[in-house]
Amino acid sequence: MEKLSLISRAKNAWNVFLNRDPTKYNYVDIGSSYSYRPDRTRFTRGSERTIVNSIYNRIAMDAAAIDIKHVRLDENERYIETIDSGLNNCLSMEANIDQTGRAFVQDIVMSMLDEGAVAIVPVDTIGNPYSGSYNIETMRTGKIVQWYPKHVRVNLYNDRTGQKEEITVSKSSVGIIENPLYSVMNEPNSTLQRLIRKLSILDTIDEQSGAGKLDLIIQLPYIIKTPGRKAQAEQRRLDIEKQLAGSKYGIAYTDGTEKVTQLNRPVENNLMKQIEFLTSMLYSQLGLTQEIMNGSADDKTMLNYYNRTIEPILSAISDEMKRKFLTKTARAQLQSIKFFRDPFKLTPVSDLAEIADKMTRNEIMTSNEVRQIIGMKPSDNPEADELRNKNLNKSNEQIQNGDQYYPDEYEDEEEDDY
């Protein structure tokens, strides 16, 4: 960047507080305002108050960490290049004015897990989605509120008005992602829904026990059958309540002939055992473990988790996008939607050197590609971009073509001996 002089800096200086346009921001209506983000995903059925919220968030974060790209393949369906398109920009950089590509994928997964199905709606496009090919500029997730034979009614956030609106769109123009784990998570009698109901009951019991009630039974020294005795007993109860409410330490006195029985003793039930059983069953059905949730799982456990849980979700998203957002002509040109997981993210530093040596020695990765994984900048040496085994000497053909030849120490020793 060119260094500006002092006069240029003073002339072009801008301050967000001092250089505001009052006619543009103070007197013109710029839309509705909220104290919270209006397009944020809201969980249903009280899931935000249970451990289900953490399960949704963990799966969505892990799924969003994997790159989904609009790519071109060869005739053997192997990855060649990434296509610079509006669809790829939505998945990698900016999905809309409010969400990055990663936040958009996380929104898709969280909405899908909670609602069972979610709609991916292209909002701004170049071309009519109903008439033929078109380019996608922005996308959003919407809640499906009505199903029709060839259409769906979607509750979608409109970033122009700041309101959520219901629109009817064709199934052929929107991506409809159904939860691959629907029978485990979204069916009315599924393991997850049963766990949510049990946790709701537990919350109700906790609220009752913490409501500040004493739950006392006072046994008076006379039989309460006549209206006069009932009125006398009611007056006695009010007196004790008044004593407790007006006492600094909550102390009241009773007659020596009266007996007080306290009922707020812990009642044994099997609710916690049922919750622990359902939680364990849900973890096993989702391919989760406690170690995955707290971040202490080993590589084999994480690999099983990615293959059983994350891969089906990402496959459902990429296959639906490929089916709806790529035309037949684009698919005939070998365009596709693929997801790529970095296998080195979970690799400890102690094993990375050995893996890098094997990858470069077997001509799978170049030296600069390995440096990128480590976090180092690429080397300017041209040989760092060559896909060859650096432990072997160059062939005679490479030497004749002008490549520099470096004999190894073993050959030098043989020549000296000779």
Summary of the structure (lengths in Angstrom):
residues: 418
radius of gyration: 33.5
end to end distance: 59.4
largest distance: 128.0
contacts: 1028
relative contact order: 0.10
helix: 44%
strand: 17%
